[in-house]
Amino acid sequence: MRKLALCILAISSLTPLSVAQNSNPAMSGMNMPVLNMAGAGGGAMNMDETSNMPSPHASSGTGWQPASVPAHDWMISRGGWDLMAHGQIFVTYNQQGGPRGEGKAESTNYFMFMQQHKLWKGTILFREMSSAESLTSPHPGFPELFQTGETYHGQPLVDHQHPHNVFAELALFYTVPINKRVSWIFYGGPSAEPALGPVTYIHRESASENPEAPLGHHLQDSTHTSFGVATTGVVIDRFKIEGSAFNGHEPNEERWSIQLAPLDSWSVRASVAPTRNWTAQYSYGDLLHPEAADPEDERRQSASVEYNRPLSGGKLGEGNWATSVIWGRKHKEAADTNQNSYLMESTLNFWQRNYAYTRLELVDKDELFPGLLPAPSFRIGAYTFGGVRDLLQNHRWQLGLGADVTVYSKPAVLNPIYGDNPVSFHVFLRVRPGLVKHGH
């Protein structure tokens, strides 16, 4: 933790530069916003608002968020390299309600670094993401009612969210324009994200103020850390088609290691960015027994729509509104069963310093009682409402104080185990880089 703190302090000394449209011909086919090389002298720069295409800097893997999402990061250009760092830390008291709930102090967090440079006719972007959650999560993980997925001491995790890996991403992203309308992309690495599902909740703007993982995480975007990924595809105007070969096994309990294995799974994804405020995707994946505690192969499907709208003036003042709607399905081949998840989440930033957010979920869960065969499935609802107020807000840092509450719906047969009406809540501090503002 001391090394991480020193790293954050070193990064904060970087001069914050804005993302701007570059004349770099390697990116012209996609009109992607990149760091302006003219800023090598360290002066502040204007945010370009003309690009309608999503940026690889504001997403996960090769997923697309709307081009208008706000940027919270530190940037600088040196020696022909564009450098960026960002991340987020939640320091939380987490109280889960009912007989199976518990209260614990914890921290969810991630840190990301990017380096970009021209290479041949294209642009190469290196990305590294790490997390200290293996040190900051209470054993056996973050308490979360009805959450399932992965293991602890060889047993399936239930009512807990697993910590993320120290090496959550070690990957490169290479883009080459073929002509004005078409670009070829390649992405991959020893720890990377295949073309499957929406932008993971860790990076999704609509989830940016919520310290908790969705209950549908393992049906929607759990492959965001896969140890071995190779993705290729093409972008044609505002459409993208891509496919991945990857290691479909979930990370094991050694959160500090890279667990390479054959690329035994595959996925395909089609995405569209009709305007700078909208993106949508559909994806399909075939995974070879991804869960360590379950030998079954899985087929996964996902569809999502993301909307983002910057706010300037009016009754809500300066701010931003981000909303996502996501569907994810997991089909277990041997059992021939389907589990579905439905999510709607939204975050409204208003009057600059204030945030209101919600997450509404319906999720099918068949892993709540691992010892029962055949495994019973239950439709669980989780409804979260919360808010954050920035106590500190400048071009380097944002420090916010927040809280939320979650209520649930569930079959009555679960009442003796979970209680009739369990209620959970979080109280937290959130720390992240300052906002890179338009027009400053």
N, C-alpha and C positions, 0 to 999 in steps of 0.2 A: 504493500500500500504506500510505503514511503517513496518508492521509485515512481509510482503512478502520480503521486502528488507533485514530485519534482518535475515530472514530464509535463503536467498540466501548467505549472508555473512557467516553464520554459516556453511553451507554446503561446501563452498569453502575452508574451513580449513581442510576438510577431505583429507587424503593421497590418491592420484589417483592410483588405482590398475587396472591392465589390466584384461580383461575377459580371462579365461583360461579353458582348459578342466580339469574337476574334476574327481577324481577316484570314486566319489560318485556313488554307484551302482544303486541308484534310477533313475539316468539319463542315465545310460549306454544303455538302450534300445532305446533311441532316439538320443544319441550322441550329446546332446545339450550342448553348451558352457555355463558354469556357473562360478561364481566367485571362485577362488582358495582359499580354506580354509587355505592353507599353508601361505597365505599372511597376517595372523592375526597380524604379527609383524609390518606391515605397510610398508614393502619394495616394490619397484616397481617390476612388474612381466612381463613376456613375453606374448604376445598375441598368442593363439594357432591358427594355420592355417590349422589344419587337419580335423576339424569338417565340415561335409557337410550339417548338418541339421540346420534349422533356430532356433534362440533363442527367448524365450518368453520375453527377456529383450529389444529387439530391434523392438517391434511391438506394435499392439493395439489389445485388446481382445485376441482371439486365432489365429489371422491372422498370416500368414507367410510372412516375407520378406526374400530375399536371405541371406544366412549365412555370406556372405562377406561384408555386409553393414558396414560402419565405425561406431565407437562408440564415441559419444560425451557425456561423463558423468563423475561423481565422484563416486568412489567405495571404499569400505573398508570392512574388515571382523573383527568381534568382537564377542567373546563368542559363537562361533558356528553359528552365523548369518552372512549372506552376505548382505550388505547394499549398495544401489545405489540411486543416485539422478541425474536427468537431466531435461532439459527444454529449452525453447527458448523464447526470447522477441524480438519483432519488435516494434520500435518506428518510426512511419511513418507519412509523409504528403501524403495524398491520394487525388488525383484530378481526378474525373470522368467527362468525357467530355459530350458535347451536352446539349440540353435544360433541360434534366432531371438529369444532373450530378451536382456535387457540390464538393468543396474542404474542407477537414477537417484534423486536426491532430488526431491521434489515436494510439492505441497499441494493437496488437494481441499477445497473450502470453499463455503459459502453463507451469506447474511445475509438475514433476512426482517423486514419491518416491517408492522404492521397498525394500522388506525384504524377504530373502529366508533362509530356514532351512530344514534339513532333518526331516521327519515325518513318522513314521512307516517304510514301505518299499519304500516310495516315497519321493518326495520333494514338499514342499509347498512354494508358492510365493505370497506374499501380494503386491498389487499395489494400490496406491492412486494418482490420478491426479486432479489438480485444475487449475482454470484460474481466473485471475482478470479482464477479459474482461467486466464484468458487471460494473466495475468502469472506464475502460480505453476506452470504445467504445463511440463515439458520438451518441446522440439520433437521430433517433430510431435504430441505429446500424451502421455497417460499410458501407459507400456508395459503391455500386457495381452495375453498369449498368446491367440490365436484370436478376439480382439475385432474387429468390423468395424462400419462405419457412418460416414457423412459423409466429408469430404475434407480433404486438406492439400495446398496448392499445386496444386489441381485434380485430384489423384489420390486414388482411394479409400483411406481409412485401413484398414490391416490390422495386427493385433497391437498396436493402440493404441486407447485410449479418448479421444475428443475432449474438450476443455475446454468447460465450459458458458458461457453468455452472460452478459455484464455485466448486461443487463436480462432476467433469466430469467422475471420475472413483473411485469406492471403491469396490474392488473385490479381490478374491483369485483364484489362479491357482494351481491345485494339479495334479501331474504326478506320475504314478506308472508303472514301467516296469513289464510286464507279462513274457516276455522272451527276448532273444536278438533281436528279430525282431519286437515285438509288445509292445506297451505301451497304457495304459488307461489314459485319461485326464478328469478332471472335472474343470469347471470354472464358476464363477458367483458372484453375489453380488447385493447390493441395487442400485448401479450405475455402469453399465458394458456394454459390447458390445456383441451382439449376433453374431452367425456365419452367417453373411450376408454381402456380398460385399468384396471389397479389404481392405487392410490395409488403415485406414483412412488417409486423406491427411496430417493431423497434424503430423503424425509419418512417413509418406512415404518419403524415402530418395530422390526420384526423385522430390519431392515438397519442399525439406528442405530449399531452399533459397527464396521461393515465399511467401510473406506475405498475399496473398489473397486466399480465398476459391474458388474452381472450381465452375463454373456455374452448373455443373452436380452433385453437392454435394448431393442434396436431391433425386437423382435418383441412387446414387452409394453407399455412405457411411454415410448417415445422422444418422443411428442407432448407431453410435459409443458411444453415451450417451443414454442409455435406463434405466429407473428406475425400475429395476427388471429383472434379467437374470439368467437362469440356462442352462449351456451347458455341454454336455458330448460327447465323441467320442473316437476313437482309431487311433493310428498311426501305420501303418504297413510298415516297411522300410521307403521309401521316400513318402508314401501316407498317407493322413489323411482324415477321414470321420467323420463328427460331426453334431450334431443337437442341436437346442436351443428352449426353451420356454421362452418368454419374454413379457414384457409390451410394446406393439407396439405404444403407444401414444408419440408424440414428447414432449419434455420438454415445460412447459408453460413459461410465462414471468417472474416468480419468479426465477431468475437465482441462488439464494442462497439456495434453498430448494431442498429436495429429495421427489419426488412426486410418491410414491409407488402406484401400482394398480395391479389388477389381471394379471397373465401371459396369456394374451388372444391371443398372436400371436406366430408363429413358423417359423423356418427356418432350412435349411440343406445346408451343404457346403462340397465340395470335393476339396482337395488341393494336389499339388504335388511339390516336390523340387528335380528335376532331378540331379542338381549339386549345388555346393555352390553359384553359380552366378545366378541361375534361380529359380523362383517360379511361379506357376499359380494356379488359383482357378475358380470354377463355383459355384454359390450359388442361392438359390431360397427361397423366404419368402412370407408368407401370413400375412398381417398386418391389424388389426382391427382399422378402421378410425384413422390413425396416425396423420393427420393434424387437429389442433383445429378449423381452419376456414373451413374445408371441411369434411363433415360427411361420405364420401365414404371410403369403404375398398379398400385396394391396394394389388396387387401381384407384387413383385419385383424380378427381375432377374439381375444377374451380372456375368461377366466373365472378368478376367484380367490376364496379364502376366507382371512380374517384372524381370528386368535384372540389375545386378550390377557387375561392374568390377573395382577392385582396379588397380591403375596405379603406376608403379615404374620405374623411369628413362624414357628414350626415349625423343622425342621431347616435350612432355607435362609434363615431370618431374613427381614428386610424386603427386598423387591425386586420384580421383575416378570418375567413370561415372555410373550414375543410370538413368534408363529409365523405364517407366510404360506405358502400353496400357490398357485402361479400357473401357468396355461397360456396361451400366446400363439401365434397362428398368423398367418403372412404368406403370402398368395396373390398371386403375380405373374401378372397377367392375360394378357399377351402370350405368355409362356413356359408358362403353365398349370402352374405348379409351386407346391408348398406347402413351407414351412419351419415346423417346430413347435419350441416351446421349453417346457421343464418345469422348474419351480423349486420348491424347498422350502428355506426359510431360517428360522432360529430364533435368538433372543437371550434368554439367561437372566441376569438380574441377581439376585445372591444375596449375603447378608450385606452388603448396602448398597453396598459398594465394588467388588464383583467381578462380572465379566461373562464369560460363555462364549457363543460364537456359532458357527454353521455355515451354510453355503450349499451346497446340492447342486443341480447343474444338468445337464440334457441339452438340447442345442441343435443344430438343423440349421443348418449354415453353407455357403452357396453363393457367398460373396464372398471366400474366402481367396486366390484366384488370379484377379484381375480380368481378366487378359489371355486367359484360356481361354474359348472358346466351343464348344459350350454349357458353361455354368458347372457344374462338378461340385459335388455337395453331400456334406457329411460330417457324421456325427453325433458331436458333441464332448461329452464329459463333463468337468465341473470340480467339484472337491470341496474346499471350504474349511473349515478348522477354526482357530479363534482365540480369544483372550481379552484382556481389558483389566482393569487394576487402577487405580482412582482414587487418585492421589497427593494430590490436593486435592479436597475436597468440602464445600461450604457452600452457603448460600442464594443466593449470587451466581454462583459458578463451580464447574465440575467440570473437573479436569485429569487425564487418564488416560494411562497407558503401556500400549501393547498390541502384539500381534504375531499373525500368522497364517501358515498354510502352505496351499498349494493343490497338489493332484495332479490328473492328467488321465487320461481314457480317450479313445481315438481310433482310427480305422482304421490298420492296420499300414502302409498305403501312404504315410502321412504321416511315418513314422519317419525316413526320410533327411533330412527337412526340419526337423522339430521335435524330433528325438531320440526315443529309445525311451521314456524315462520322465522327461520334464521336471518339475521341481519349482520352484514360485515361492513367494516369501514377502514379507511386509511387516513392518517395525518402525516404530511411529508414536507420536506424541503426539496426543491428542484434546482439544480445548478447546470448551466449550459453557457456556451459562448453567446455574445450579443448578436442582435439582429443586424444583418446587412441590409440597410434601408435603400429603397428606390429614391433616386434623385438627391443623394447626399454624397 
